[in-house]
Amino acid sequence: MRVLMIAPPGAGKGTQGALIAAHFDIPHIATGELLRHHVARDTELGRAVRRHLDRGELVPDQIVLDMVTEAMIAAKAAGGGYVLDGIPRNLSQARQLYQIGRELEESAQMSGAGWWHTFRRIILPLLAPGLIAGWIYIVVVSFRELGASVLLYSPGKEVLSIVIWEQWRDGLQTQVAALGGE
């Protein structure tokens, strides 16, 4: 299995990537970890990274891609699967990784995985925590708002949300639309 994590910085790619890698027992290839690892091991790529960092520069795309390629080759030798995280960071990297995306899709098709199977086994489990949290938030906020309305309710002095609810329940959608638009 090959997974490419794409999201803005701070979206949880590293956390989710580590969970996926642990679950499927495949390597988690994170560019930040690769950079630190090569610098700590004082490899040729690590020395190149250190030179750029010492000058306060960003590490060039080619060095990052060389590190990722090396890690992907190692992952392929160990069984083929990996979780790729932290790349692409810019349009140049995206263009160079586009070919990888096509290969991943072809790999899924060649292994017999259809769209529904991929969605059900990979995408849905990744989306589930966010979807569940979103629904919990909606329910909590709804009950909070409804609770305040119920406490303020008295005959003849209905809160707007109660009036809207009663009119909707009675099938008066045009009046509900008019109230909601004010």
N, CA, C and O of each residue as an XYZ file, in Angstrom:
728
protein
N       0.849     -1.166      0.000
C       0.000      0.000      0.000
C       0.898      1.233      0.000
O       1.888      1.301      0.727
N       0.534      2.191     -0.820
C       1.254      3.466     -0.885
C       0.253      4.577     -0.640
O      -0.781      4.658     -1.303
N       0.573      5.440      0.330
C      -0.332      6.521      0.702
C       0.415      7.830      0.570
O       1.536      7.958      1.061
N      -0.188      8.797     -0.084
C       0.374     10.133     -0.224
C      -0.486     11.080      0.591
O      -1.661     11.274      0.278
N       0.089     11.678      1.640
C      -0.634     12.601      2.516
C      -0.469     14.018      1.962
O       0.645     14.537      1.889
N      -1.585     14.636      1.575
C      -1.544     16.003      1.043
C      -2.532     16.842      1.834
O      -3.729     16.554      1.846
N      -2.034     17.874      2.490
C      -2.865     18.803      3.252
C      -1.987     19.988      3.636
O      -0.762     19.899      3.556
N      -2.598     21.099      4.052
C      -1.797     22.248      4.455
C      -0.992     21.938      5.729
O      -1.321     21.004      6.461
N       0.061     22.722      5.990
C       0.831     22.525      7.215
C      -0.075     22.614      8.455
O      -0.956     23.470      8.531
N       0.153     21.732      9.403
C      -0.611     21.735     10.645
C      -1.951     21.026     10.567
O      -2.721     21.065     11.527
N      -2.248     20.376      9.444
C      -3.546     19.716      9.278
C      -3.595     18.320      9.883
O      -4.665     17.717      9.961
N      -2.457     17.803     10.308
C      -2.443     16.484     10.931
C      -1.896     15.383     10.045
O      -2.115     14.204     10.323
N      -1.182     15.747      8.973
C      -0.610     14.734      8.086
C       0.342     13.816      8.845
O       0.298     12.597      8.682
N       1.194     14.400      9.667
C       2.169     13.611     10.408
C       1.506     12.645     11.370
O       1.902     11.483     11.464
N       0.501     13.121     12.084
C      -0.210     12.276     13.047
C      -0.936     11.151     12.338
O      -0.793      9.985     12.706
N      -1.719     11.495     11.320
C      -2.476     10.483     10.595
C      -1.550      9.547      9.820
O      -1.793      8.343      9.740
N      -0.483     10.116      9.249
C       0.470      9.293      8.519
C       1.126      8.253      9.405
O       1.291      7.101      9.004
N       1.501      8.660     10.615
C       2.108      7.713     11.563
C       1.115      6.616     11.954
O       1.489      5.449     12.075
N      -0.147      6.994     12.150
C      -1.167      6.003     12.497
C      -1.386      5.004     11.358
O      -1.487      3.799     11.592
N      -1.457      5.505     10.140
C      -1.650      4.634      8.980
C      -0.451      3.701      8.831
O      -0.611      2.498      8.620
N       0.755      4.268      8.943
C       1.963      3.458      8.800
C       2.015      2.366      9.863
O       2.361      1.223      9.561
N       1.674      2.708     11.102
C       1.688      1.711     12.177
C       0.617      0.648     11.941
O       0.860     -0.541     12.149
N      -0.564      1.076     11.507
C      -1.661      0.128     11.284
C      -1.329     -0.893     10.199
O      -1.596     -2.085     10.353
N      -0.743     -0.415      9.102
C      -0.448     -1.300      7.981
C       0.989     -1.821      8.002
O       1.404     -2.545      7.098
N       1.750     -1.449      9.041
C       3.138     -1.896      9.205
C       3.975     -1.577      7.968
O       4.629     -2.447      7.393
N       3.934     -0.299      7.577
C       4.717      0.178      6.443
C       5.488      1.415      6.895
O       5.102      2.046      7.878
N       6.569      1.776      6.201
C       7.355      2.947      6.600
C       6.580      4.256      6.431
O       5.777      4.411      5.510
N       6.842      5.186      7.340
C       6.286      6.533      7.271
C       7.411      7.441      6.794
O       8.345      7.724      7.545
N       7.326      7.895      5.555
C       8.357      8.740      4.960
C       7.924     10.191      5.113
O       7.108     10.692      4.339
N       8.476     10.859      6.114
C       8.160     12.264      6.377
C       9.389     13.096      6.044
O      10.482     12.800      6.526
N       9.228     14.124      5.232
C      10.386     14.886      4.767
C      11.143     15.540      5.916
O      12.373     15.564      5.903
N      10.439     16.066      6.902
C      11.121     16.683      8.039
C      11.998     15.690      8.780
O      13.136     15.998      9.136
N      11.463     14.494      9.012
C      12.233     13.446      9.681
C      13.422     13.021      8.821
O      14.513     12.790      9.341
N      13.212     12.918      7.506
C      14.307     12.550      6.611
C      15.435     13.574      6.671
O      16.608     13.212      6.752
N      15.071     14.856      6.633
C      16.088     15.909      6.704
C      16.881     15.804      7.997
O      18.111     15.835      7.976
N      16.182     15.679      9.133
C      16.871     15.571     10.427
C      17.730     14.310     10.499
O      18.843     14.335     11.024
N      17.201     13.211      9.967
C      17.923     11.936      9.993
C      19.232     12.024      9.203
O      20.281     11.596      9.686
N      19.170     12.576      7.996
C      20.374     12.679      7.164
C      21.396     13.638      7.778
O      22.598     13.381      7.714
N      20.934     14.730      8.366
C      21.853     15.668      9.012
C      22.517     14.989     10.213
O      23.727     15.113     10.403
N      21.737     14.277     11.020
C      22.282     13.602     12.209
C      23.281     12.511     11.822
O      24.281     12.318     12.513
N      23.016     11.792     10.719
C      23.917     10.715     10.273
C      25.096     11.255      9.478
O      26.012     10.503      9.144
N      25.086     12.543      9.172
C      26.157     13.203      8.423
C      26.394     12.528      7.070
O      27.534     12.308      6.660
N      25.277     12.200      6.378
C      25.383     11.620      5.041
C      25.715     12.722      4.046
O      25.737     13.902      4.395
N      25.970     12.330      2.819
C      26.245     13.325      1.782
C      25.057     14.286      1.629
O      25.235     15.501      1.545
N      23.842     13.719      1.593
C      22.650     14.573      1.505
C      22.517     15.422      2.773
O      22.127     16.587      2.703
N      22.839     14.840      3.920
C      22.758     15.579      5.188
C      23.712     16.768      5.218
O      23.364     17.833      5.728
N      24.917     16.587      4.671
C      25.876     17.704      4.617
C      25.359     18.799      3.689
O      25.516     19.986      3.973
N      24.741     18.393      2.575
C      24.171     19.386      1.656
C      23.040     20.154      2.341
O      22.919     21.368      2.178
N      22.224     19.447      3.099
C      21.134     20.097      3.844
C      21.719     21.072      4.851
O      21.267     22.213      4.948
N      22.725     20.630      5.604
C      23.336     21.464      6.642
C      23.903     22.750      6.040
O      23.760     23.820      6.632
N      24.549     22.660      4.864
C      25.105     23.865      4.223
C      24.005     24.891      3.957
O      24.192     26.082      4.204
N      22.871     24.436      3.461
C      21.775     25.367      3.168
C      21.172     25.925      4.448
O      20.876     27.118      4.526
N      20.991     25.083      5.437
C      20.406     25.544      6.702
C      21.332     26.527      7.416
O      20.867     27.501      8.007
N      22.641     26.274      7.365
C      23.601     27.184      8.007
C      23.576     28.567      7.377
O      23.849     29.562      8.049
N      23.251     28.636      6.091
C      23.146     29.933      5.400
C      21.752     30.540      5.544
O      21.497     31.630      5.032
N      20.848     29.843      6.238
C      19.488     30.341      6.430
C      18.610     30.164      5.208
O      17.605     30.859      5.064
N      18.968     29.254      4.334
C      18.222     29.018      3.103
C      17.304     27.811      3.258
O      17.500     26.962      4.128
N      16.307     27.759      2.396
C      15.477     26.562      2.306
C      16.258     25.473      1.585
O      17.094     25.755      0.727
N      15.981     24.254      1.935
C      16.629     23.129      1.267
C      16.051     23.039     -0.141
O      14.831     23.028     -0.302
N      16.906     22.975     -1.164
C      16.410     22.908     -2.546
C      15.548     21.667     -2.795
O      15.728     20.620     -2.172
N      14.623     21.823     -3.713
C      13.703     20.733     -4.047
C      14.434     19.458     -4.426
O      14.032     18.366     -4.023
N      15.505     19.587     -5.199
C      16.187     18.385     -5.687
C      16.763     17.572     -4.542
O      16.727     16.343     -4.591
N      17.290     18.217     -3.514
C      17.832     17.486     -2.363
C      16.702     16.766     -1.638
O      16.839     15.600     -1.268
N      15.583     17.463     -1.435
C      14.436     16.835     -0.770
C      13.942     15.644     -1.589
O      13.675     14.576     -1.038
N      13.821     15.827     -2.895
C      13.354     14.743     -3.759
C      14.338     13.574     -3.780
O      13.921     12.418     -3.853
N      15.646     13.866     -3.715
C      16.638     12.791     -3.648
C      16.462     11.973     -2.374
O      16.544     10.745     -2.400
N      16.218     12.667     -1.252
C      15.999     11.963      0.017
C      14.739     11.105     -0.038
O      14.735      9.955      0.401
N      13.676     11.680     -0.582
C      12.408     10.951     -0.676
C      12.564      9.749     -1.597
O      12.071      8.663     -1.294
N      13.246      9.940     -2.718
C      13.466      8.836     -3.659
C      14.244      7.714     -2.987
O      13.902      6.542     -3.141
N      15.291      8.065     -2.241
C      16.091      7.065     -1.526
C      15.228      6.294     -0.530
O      15.332      5.071     -0.429
N      14.379      7.005      0.201
C      13.500      6.352      1.183
C      12.462      5.469      0.495
O      12.123      4.400      1.003
N      11.958      5.908     -0.654
C      10.969      5.113     -1.380
C      11.603      3.840     -1.947
O      10.964      2.788     -1.985
N      12.846      3.936     -2.381
C      13.546      2.746     -2.878
C      13.744      1.753     -1.736
O      13.564      0.548     -1.914
N      14.116      2.267     -0.555
C      14.279      1.395      0.620
C      12.944      0.759      1.001
O      12.891     -0.419      1.354
N      11.872      1.540      0.929
C      10.540      1.007      1.262
C      10.133     -0.074      0.260
O       9.549     -1.090      0.635
N      10.443      0.153     -1.005
C      10.103     -0.837     -2.035
C      10.863     -2.134     -1.786
O      10.312     -3.223     -1.945
N      12.129     -2.014     -1.397
C      12.930     -3.207     -1.115
C      12.390     -3.965      0.093
O      12.519     -5.187      0.171
N      11.784     -3.239      1.038
C      11.255     -3.866      2.256
C       9.848     -4.423      2.068
O       9.312     -5.045      2.985
N       9.255     -4.222      0.937
C       7.907     -4.757      0.730
C       7.047     -3.876     -0.136
O       5.978     -4.304     -0.571
N       7.471     -2.673     -0.398
C       6.780     -1.843     -1.366
C       5.874     -0.760     -0.838
O       5.656      0.234     -1.531
N       5.331     -0.904      0.364
C       4.386      0.088      0.847
C       5.065      1.203      1.612
O       6.168      1.031      2.132
N       4.399      2.353      1.680
C       4.886      3.479      2.463
C       3.783      4.514      2.598
O       2.792      4.498      1.869
N       3.985      5.419      3.555
C       3.142      6.602      3.700
C       4.054      7.789      3.461
O       5.031      7.975      4.188
N       3.754      8.589      2.461
C       4.564      9.745      2.088
C       3.911     10.999      2.642
O       2.734     11.260      2.391
N       4.685     11.779      3.404
C       4.139     12.906      4.149
C       5.099     14.087      4.065
O       6.307     13.917      4.234
N       4.577     15.276      3.807
C       5.394     16.483      3.830
C       5.898     16.920      2.475
O       6.691     17.856      2.375
N       5.457     16.269      1.461
C       5.848     16.632      0.104
C       4.630     16.378     -0.772
O       4.004     15.339     -0.564
N       4.240     17.175     -1.689
C       4.902     18.360     -2.203
C       4.603     19.603     -1.363
O       3.516     19.753     -0.806
N       5.580     20.471     -1.292
C       5.435     21.747     -0.602
C       5.301     22.914     -1.570
O       4.951     24.025     -1.169
N       5.576     22.662     -2.828
C       5.457     23.732     -3.820
C       5.102     23.124     -5.174
O       5.037     21.904     -5.322
N       4.878     23.979     -6.142
C       4.425     23.535     -7.456
C       5.467     22.671     -8.160
O       5.118     21.709     -8.845
N       6.732     23.009     -7.996
C       7.792     22.229     -8.632
C       7.801     20.796     -8.110
O       7.887     19.849     -8.892
N       7.711     20.635     -6.789
C       7.672     19.296     -6.210
C       6.406     18.566     -6.651
O       6.439     17.365     -6.920
N       5.301     19.285     -6.724
C       4.044     18.660     -7.137
C       4.161     18.114     -8.557
O       3.703     17.009     -8.847
N       4.777     18.896     -9.432
C       4.946     18.435    -10.820
C       5.798     17.174    -10.866
O       5.499     16.233    -11.602
N       6.857     17.167    -10.073
C       7.746     16.009    -10.084
C       7.087     14.794     -9.438
O       7.382     13.657     -9.808
N       6.202     15.028     -8.480
C       5.519     13.917     -7.825
C       4.254     13.481     -8.551
O       3.669     12.451     -8.218
N       3.829     14.261     -9.540
C       2.630     13.905    -10.293
C       2.747     12.493    -10.851
O       1.793     11.716    -10.835
N       3.936     12.184    -11.341
C       4.162     10.860    -11.907
C       3.953      9.781    -10.856
O       3.441      8.705    -11.164
N       4.344     10.061     -9.618
C       4.156      9.091     -8.529
C       2.662      8.842     -8.326
O       2.243      7.698     -8.152
N       1.856      9.907     -8.347
C       0.414      9.758     -8.172
C      -0.201      8.857     -9.226
O      -1.060      8.029     -8.922
N       0.234      9.015    -10.449
C      -0.279      8.163    -11.535
C       0.127      6.721    -11.307
O      -0.654      5.802    -11.555
N       1.346      6.521    -10.836
C       1.810      5.161    -10.563
C       1.023      4.529     -9.418
O       0.736      3.332     -9.441
N       0.673      5.345     -8.406
C      -0.115      4.823     -7.294
C      -1.493      4.364     -7.757
O      -1.969      3.300     -7.361
N      -2.123      5.170     -8.595
C      -3.440      4.805     -9.116
C      -3.349      3.535     -9.952
O      -4.186      2.640     -9.836
N      -2.338      3.471    -10.782
C      -2.145      2.274    -11.597
C      -1.862      1.059    -10.726
O      -2.312     -0.046    -11.033
N      -1.117      1.256     -9.638
C      -0.820      0.150     -8.719
C      -2.102     -0.375     -8.086
O      -2.296     -1.585     -7.972
N      -2.968      0.535     -7.679
C      -4.242      0.112     -7.075
C      -5.079     -0.660     -8.090
O      -5.690     -1.675     -7.755
N      -5.106     -0.174     -9.329
C      -5.871     -0.870    -10.361
C      -5.265     -2.237    -10.668
O      -5.988     -3.216    -10.853
N      -3.947     -2.297    -10.719
C      -3.278     -3.562    -11.035
C      -3.462     -4.582     -9.914
O      -3.507     -5.786    -10.170
N      -3.569     -4.104     -8.673
C      -3.761     -5.039     -7.561
C      -5.232     -5.404     -7.398
O      -5.584     -6.178     -6.508
N      -6.087     -4.855     -8.247
C      -7.494     -5.226     -8.238
C      -8.368     -4.362     -7.346
O      -9.556     -4.647     -7.193
N      -7.817     -3.324     -6.760
C      -8.600     -2.453     -5.880
C      -9.384     -1.459     -6.722
O      -8.805     -0.669     -7.469
N     -10.691     -1.502     -6.598
C     -11.542     -0.547     -7.293
C     -11.708      0.720     -6.471
O     -11.222      0.819     -5.344
N     -12.405      1.691     -7.059
C     -12.606      2.969     -6.380
C     -13.330      2.768     -5.055
O     -12.911      3.327     -4.042
N     -14.400      1.988     -5.037
C     -15.183      1.803     -3.817
C     -14.351      1.130     -2.727
O     -14.413      1.522     -1.562
N     -13.584      0.132     -3.102
C     -12.744     -0.576     -2.128
C     -11.709      0.383     -1.528
O     -11.499      0.391     -0.315
N     -11.072      1.181     -2.369
C     -10.088      2.158     -1.894
C     -10.754      3.179     -0.978
O     -10.205      3.531      0.066
N     -11.927      3.651     -1.364
C     -12.649      4.625     -0.539
C     -13.020      4.026      0.813
O     -12.818      4.650      1.855
N     -13.566      2.809      0.788
C     -14.047      2.165      2.017
C     -12.907      1.776      2.952
O     -13.032      1.938      4.166
N     -11.805      1.269      2.419
C     -10.729      0.746      3.256
C      -9.702      1.796      3.648
O      -9.026      1.628      4.663
N      -9.558      2.876      2.881
C      -8.502      3.846      3.154
C      -9.069      5.228      3.466
O      -8.804      5.783      4.531
N      -9.843      5.777      2.546
C     -10.292      7.159      2.691
C     -11.296      7.316      3.831
O     -11.149      8.219      4.655
N     -12.302      6.465      3.895
C     -13.322      6.582      4.935
C     -12.745      6.472      6.348
O     -13.104      7.283      7.202
N     -11.864      5.502      6.633
C     -11.270      5.475      7.975
C     -10.465      6.733      8.306
O     -10.389      7.137      9.466
N      -9.869      7.349      7.289
C      -9.138      8.591      7.539
C     -10.085      9.759      7.801
O      -9.783     10.642      8.604
N     -11.223      9.760      7.125
C     -12.187     10.840      7.296
C     -13.041     10.681      8.551
O     -13.553     11.667      9.081
N     -13.197      9.449      9.028
C     -14.118      9.168     10.135
C     -13.901     10.053     11.358
O     -14.880     10.610     11.855
N     -12.679     10.219     11.876
C     -12.532     11.066     13.070
C     -13.009     12.497     12.849
O     -13.643     13.081     13.727
N     -12.710     13.061     11.691
C     -13.157     14.421     11.396
C     -14.663     14.518     11.251
O     -15.283     15.466     11.734
N     -15.254     13.529     10.579
C     -16.708     13.526     10.407
C     -17.419     13.365     11.753
O     -18.397     14.059     12.030
N     -16.927     12.460     12.572
C     -17.540     12.236     13.890
C     -17.411     13.489     14.747
O     -18.375     13.903     15.390
N     -16.230     14.093     14.761
C     -16.033     15.319     15.547
C     -16.951     16.433     15.053
O     -17.507     17.183     15.855
N     -17.110     16.540     13.736
C     -17.998     17.565     13.180
C     -19.436     17.361     13.608
O     -20.109     18.319     13.990
N     -19.919     16.128     13.553
C     -21.292     15.840     13.965
C     -21.483     16.074     15.460
O     -22.518     16.594     15.878
N     -20.501     15.698     16.261
C     -20.600     15.951     17.711
C     -20.688     17.444     17.966
O     -21.488     17.887     18.790
N     -19.869     18.229     17.262
C     -19.902     19.682     17.429
C     -21.279     20.239     17.054
O     -21.833     21.065     17.779
N     -21.821     19.795     15.941
C     -23.135     20.274     15.500
C     -24.204     19.924     16.526
O     -25.051     20.758     16.848
N     -24.172     18.696     17.041
C     -25.166     18.275     18.028
C     -25.041     19.109     19.300
O     -26.046     19.571     19.841
N     -23.805     19.305     19.782
C     -23.603     20.074     21.015
C     -24.076     21.510     20.834
O     -24.784     22.042     21.689
N     -23.696     22.136     19.738
C     -24.113     23.519     19.498
C     -25.625     23.596     19.344
O     -26.251     24.525     19.854
N     -26.221     22.632     18.647
C     -27.676     22.632     18.464
C     -28.402     22.508     19.798
O     -29.354     23.243     20.061
N     -27.954     21.581     20.636
C     -28.599     21.420     21.933
C     -28.407     22.648     22.810
O     -29.311     23.026     23.556
N     -27.245     23.268     22.726
C     -27.005     24.477     23.510
C     -27.973     25.578     23.087
O     -28.586     26.231     23.932
N     -28.109     25.782     21.781
C     -29.012     26.815     21.286
C     -30.466     26.461     21.591
O     -31.239     27.325     22.003
N     -30.838     25.217     21.395
C     -32.199     24.787     21.670
C     -32.506     24.918     23.160
O     -33.598     25.344     23.536
N     -31.540     24.551     24.011
C     -31.738     24.657     25.460
C     -32.023     26.082     25.892
O     -32.907     26.315     26.717
N     -31.293     27.029     25.352
C     -31.519     28.439     25.695
C     -32.902     28.873     25.230
O     -33.595     29.601     25.942
N     -33.308     28.436     24.050
C     -34.629     28.808     23.528
C     -35.746     28.235     24.384
O     -36.737     28.914     24.653
N     -35.590     27.000     24.809
C     -36.621     26.362     25.627
C     -36.733     27.061     26.982
O     -37.837     27.243     27.497
N     -35.612     27.446     27.554
C     -35.632     28.134     28.848
C     -36.287     29.516     28.752
O     -36.930     29.967     29.701
N     -36.126     30.182     27.614
C     -36.687     31.524     27.440
C     -38.142     31.505     26.974
O     -38.800     32.545     26.959
N     -38.641     30.350     26.601
C     -39.978     30.223     26.033
C     -41.058     30.423     27.108
O     -40.971     29.897     28.218
N     -42.063     31.196     26.732
C     -43.281     31.293     27.533
C     -44.419     31.591     26.559
O     -44.180     32.204     25.519
N     -45.658     31.172     26.867
C     -46.766     31.389     25.938
C     -46.911     32.870     25.583
O     -46.963     33.732     26.461
N     -46.974     33.141     24.298
C     -47.133     34.509     23.817
C     -45.816     35.247     23.641
O     -45.796     36.326     23.049
N     -44.725     34.698     24.135
C     -43.404     35.333     23.994
C     -42.405     34.294     23.492
O     -41.422     33.973     24.159
N     -42.690     33.780     22.295
C     -41.851     32.739     21.733
C     -40.551     33.320     21.192
O     -40.518     34.422     20.645
N     -39.511     32.568     21.358
C     -38.206     32.908     20.783
C     -38.275     32.577     19.295
O     -38.986     31.653     18.900
N     -37.544     33.319     18.471
C     -37.598     33.160     17.018
C     -37.350     31.720     16.586
O     -38.023     31.222     15.683
N     -36.405     31.054     17.211
C     -36.122     29.679     16.800
C     -37.316     28.762     17.066
O     -37.547     27.827     16.300
N     -38.078     29.009     18.129
C     -39.269     28.218     18.427
C     -40.346     28.492     17.379
O     -41.018     27.568     16.923
N     -40.510     29.753     16.999
C     -41.508     30.123     15.978
C     -41.148     29.443     14.653
O     -42.012     28.873     13.986
N     -39.883     29.506     14.283
C     -39.448     28.859     13.036
C     -39.713     27.361     13.097
O     -40.200     26.778     12.129
N     -39.394     26.733     14.230
C     -39.606     25.289     14.369
C     -41.092     24.939     14.254
O     -41.458     23.991     13.559
N     -41.925     25.689     14.923
C     -43.359     25.390     14.897
C     -43.929     25.573     13.498
O     -44.748     24.768     13.055
N     -43.500     26.635     12.789
C     -44.006     26.864     11.438
C     -43.498     25.805     10.468
O     -44.225     25.380      9.571
N     -42.281     25.391     10.642
C     -41.757     24.327      9.786
C     -42.515     23.025     10.037
O     -42.881     22.319      9.097
N     -42.744     22.715     11.307
C     -43.476     21.499     11.679
C     -44.895     21.517     11.111
O     -45.430     20.471     10.742
N     -45.510     22.717     11.039
C     -46.864     22.853     10.537
C     -46.918     22.970      9.010
O     -48.000     23.131      8.445
N     -45.775     22.891      8.345
C     -45.744     22.913      6.883
C     -45.788     24.303      6.278
O     -46.158     24.451      5.113
N     -45.430     25.301      7.018
C     -45.465     26.678      6.518
C     -44.058     27.109      6.085
O     -43.483     28.035      6.656
N     -43.516     26.432      5.075
C     -42.143     26.681      4.657
C     -41.914     28.092      4.114
O     -40.832     28.648      4.302
N     -42.894     28.673      3.454
C     -42.695     30.027      2.919
C     -42.531     31.032      4.048
O     -41.724     31.955      3.943
N     -43.286     30.862      5.126
C     -43.150     31.754      6.263
C     -41.833     31.509      6.984
O     -41.220     32.447      7.495
N     -41.392     30.246      7.028
C     -40.103     29.941      7.638
C     -38.996     30.594      6.832
O     -38.055     31.153      7.396
N     -39.107     30.525      5.513
C     -38.102     31.148      4.651
C     -38.080     32.660      4.854
O     -37.011     33.272      4.862
N     -39.248     33.259      5.017
C     -39.320     34.697      5.245
C     -38.704     35.071      6.590
O     -38.008     36.080      6.695
N     -38.956     34.266      7.614
C     -38.384     34.534      8.933
C     -36.881     34.335      8.925
O     -36.145     35.107      9.538
N     -36.422     33.297      8.227
C     -35.002     33.000      8.182
C     -34.220     34.032      7.402
O     -33.015     34.174      7.611
N     -34.869     34.755      6.510
C     -34.185     35.751      5.694
C     -34.081     37.106      6.353
O     -33.420     37.996      5.819
N     -34.706     37.287      7.486
C     -34.669     38.605      8.138
C     -33.384     38.822      8.874
O     -33.189     39.877      9.478
